[in-house]
Amino acid sequence: MALPPILSERLKLPVVAAPLFIISTPDLVIAQCKAGVVGSFPALNARPAEELDRWLEKITTELAEYDAANPDNPSAPFAVNQIVHGSNDRLQHDVEMCVKWKVPICITSLGAKEFVNEAIHSYGGIVLHDIINNRFAKKAIEKGADGLIAVAAGAGGHAGSLSPFALIQEIREWFDGPLLLSGSIANGDAVLASLAMGADLAYIGSAFIATKEANAQPEYKQSIVDHNADDIVLSSLFTGVHGNYLKPSIVAAGLDPNDLPESDPSKMSFGSGGNSDSKAWKDIWGCGQGIGAVKAVDSTECVVDRLHEEYNSAKQRLKVA
C-alpha cells in the first residue's frame, strides 16, 4: 500500500519527530516542520486545556505564512499526540480542538477508542497509533487507526521491550499500511535501516531534546550530549509504564538507578490536574538509547540537515537509489 500523501509528499526525509512530554511546544514543532520532518507535541503539554486552542492557532498560522513565502519548499505537516487513557479527562476537549484546526495527523497512545479515529477522519486527517507488540497493533487497526508506530526496545519515554526486527516482521505479515519505527534512532543510517527493515518512516525523539528550540533545561540538553546508551535505565517507577531515563537524573533525585522498585500501572494518571506526584516527570529525564549519536546542542534545522546528510551517505554506501 502506498503511503498517504501527507506522510510522503512534503518531507525532506522519512522522519516523524516524536511528541516529547513537556519538551515539545509550538516553537519546536514549527522548527521541525520547517526543516522538513513531521513535528509533533502531546496535547497535554498545553496547560491549562484552553491553551491548546492557542497552540494550534500559532502552529497553523505560522506554517501557513511560511508556506506562502516558500512555495517551492513548503513545511512538513504536524501531529498532535492524544493520550487515550481512562484518566485523561481532557480527551474529548482536546480531540474537538484537533477537529476545529483540522490537525493533519493524530498520534494516539495508551489506548484506542473509535470516537477519536472517527473524529480525526471526519475532516480527512489520519491516525497513527503507537504500540509495543503485535497484539496491540491488531487491536489498534481493528478500532480504525490508519497506521502504526512500532515502539521497540531502546526508545525513549514509554518504551517497548521487543527487538525492532521481530516487531516489524510480525506486523508486516498482516499489515501493509503506514508503519513507523521507534527505538534508538538518532542518525541517518538508522533511518535508512528502519526502511530496510520494513518500516515506512522513522520516529525520532531524543535527538530533538538537545535542540535550541526544545523546552528542556540546559542541563538536560547537555546531558543528552554527554552520555550514551550505558547511561540509560529502564523503569516503570515514574509513570507506571516502563520507560527509559537518564541515569544521572535518577541519581540527582536521590534514588539508586540500580535498585528502583516497580510501580503499579493502575496508579497512572493523565488528568487535567496531572499526577500530584508528577514532580518525577520533570526531575527524571526521559531518553532513548540512541543518544550516542548526539554530539552537540544545536538548532532543529541543523539536526535535520545532519540526519539528511547521513541518510544520503548511507544510501550511497549501500548503492541504494
Secondary structure as the mmCIF struct_conf table of DSSP 4:
data_model
#
loop_
_struct_conf.conf_type_id
_struct_conf.id
_struct_conf.beg_label_comp_id
_struct_conf.beg_label_asym_id
_struct_conf.beg_label_seq_id
_struct_conf.end_label_comp_id
_struct_conf.end_label_asym_id
_struct_conf.end_label_seq_id
HELX_LH_PP_P HELX_LH_PP_P1 ALA A 2 PRO A 4
HELX_RH_3T_P HELX_RH_3T_P1 PRO A 5 LEU A 7
TURN_TY1_P TURN_TY1_P1 SER A 8 ARG A 10
BEND BEND1 LYS A 12 PRO A 14
STRN STRN1 VAL A 15 ALA A 17
HELX_LH_PP_P HELX_LH_PP_P2 ALA A 18 PRO A 19
TURN_TY1_P TURN_TY1_P2 PHE A 21 ILE A 23
HELX_RH_AL_P HELX_RH_AL_P1 PRO A 26 ALA A 35
TURN_TY1_P TURN_TY1_P3 GLY A 36 GLY A 36
BEND BEND2 VAL A 37 VAL A 37
STRN STRN2 VAL A 38 VAL A 38
STRN STRN3 GLY A 39 PRO A 42
HELX_RH_3T_P HELX_RH_3T_P2 ALA A 43 ASN A 45
BEND BEND3 ALA A 46 PRO A 48
TURN_TY1_P TURN_TY1_P4 ALA A 49 GLU A 50
HELX_RH_AL_P HELX_RH_AL_P2 GLU A 51 ALA A 69
TURN_TY1_P TURN_TY1_P5 PRO A 71 ASP A 72
BEND BEND4 ASN A 73 ASN A 73
HELX_LH_PP_P HELX_LH_PP_P3 PRO A 74 PRO A 77
STRN STRN4 PHE A 78 ILE A 83
TURN_TY1_P TURN_TY1_P6 GLY A 86 SER A 87
TURN_TY1_P TURN_TY1_P7 ASP A 89 ARG A 90
HELX_RH_AL_P HELX_RH_AL_P3 LEU A 91 TRP A 101
TURN_TY1_P TURN_TY1_P8 LYS A 102 LYS A 102
BEND BEND5 PRO A 104 PRO A 104
STRN STRN5 ILE A 105 SER A 109
BEND BEND6 LEU A 110 LEU A 110
HELX_RH_AL_P HELX_RH_AL_P4 GLU A 114 HIS A 121
TURN_TY1_P TURN_TY1_P9 SER A 122 GLY A 124
STRN STRN6 ILE A 126 ILE A 131
BEND BEND7 ILE A 132 ASN A 133
HELX_RH_AL_P HELX_RH_AL_P5 ASN A 134 GLU A 142
TURN_TY1_P TURN_TY1_P10 LYS A 143 GLY A 144
BEND BEND8 ASP A 146 ASP A 146
STRN STRN7 GLY A 147 VAL A 151
TURN_TY1_P TURN_TY1_P11 ALA A 153 GLY A 154
BEND BEND9 GLY A 156 GLY A 156
STRN STRN8 GLY A 157 HIS A 158
BEND BEND10 LEU A 162 LEU A 162
HELX_RH_AL_P HELX_RH_AL_P6 PRO A 164 ARG A 172
TURN_TY1_P TURN_TY1_P12 GLU A 173 TRP A 174
BEND BEND11 GLY A 177 GLY A 177
STRN STRN9 LEU A 179 SER A 182
BEND BEND12 GLY A 183 SER A 184
BEND BEND13 ASN A 187 ASN A 187
HELX_RH_AL_P HELX_RH_AL_P7 GLY A 188 MET A 197
TURN_TY1_P TURN_TY1_P13 GLY A 198 GLY A 198
BEND BEND14 ASP A 200 ASP A 200
STRN STRN10 LEU A 201 ILE A 204
HELX_RH_3T_P HELX_RH_3T_P3 SER A 206 PHE A 208
TURN_TY1_P TURN_TY1_P14 ILE A 209 ALA A 210
STRN STRN11 THR A 211 THR A 211
TURN_TY1_P TURN_TY1_P15 LYS A 212 GLU A 213
BEND BEND15 ALA A 214 ALA A 214
BEND BEND16 ALA A 216 ALA A 216
HELX_RH_AL_P HELX_RH_AL_P8 PRO A 218 ASP A 226
HELX_RH_3T_P HELX_RH_3T_P4 ALA A 229 ASP A 231
STRN STRN12 ILE A 232 SER A 235
BEND BEND17 SER A 236 SER A 236
TURN_TY1_P TURN_TY1_P16 LEU A 237 THR A 239
BEND BEND18 GLY A 240 VAL A 241
STRN STRN13 GLY A 243 LEU A 246
HELX_RH_AL_P HELX_RH_AL_P9 LYS A 247 ALA A 252
TURN_TY1_P TURN_TY1_P17 ALA A 253 GLY A 254
TURN_TY1_P TURN_TY1_P18 PRO A 257 ASN A 258
BEND BEND19 ASP A 259 ASP A 259
HELX_LH_PP_P HELX_LH_PP_P4 LEU A 260 GLU A 262
HELX_RH_3T_P HELX_RH_3T_P5 PRO A 265 LYS A 267
BEND BEND20 GLY A 271 GLY A 271
TURN_TY1_P TURN_TY1_P19 SER A 272 GLY A 273
TURN_TY1_P TURN_TY1_P20 SER A 276 SER A 278
HELX_RH_AL_P HELX_RH_AL_P10 LYS A 279 ASP A 283
BEND BEND21 ILE A 284 ILE A 284
STRN STRN14 GLY A 286 GLY A 286
HELX_RH_3T_P HELX_RH_3T_P6 GLN A 289 ALA A 293
BEND BEND22 ALA A 296 ALA A 296
STRN STRN15 ASP A 298 ASP A 298
HELX_RH_AL_P HELX_RH_AL_P11 THR A 300 ARG A 317
TURN_TY1_P TURN_TY1_P21 LEU A 318 LYS A 319
#
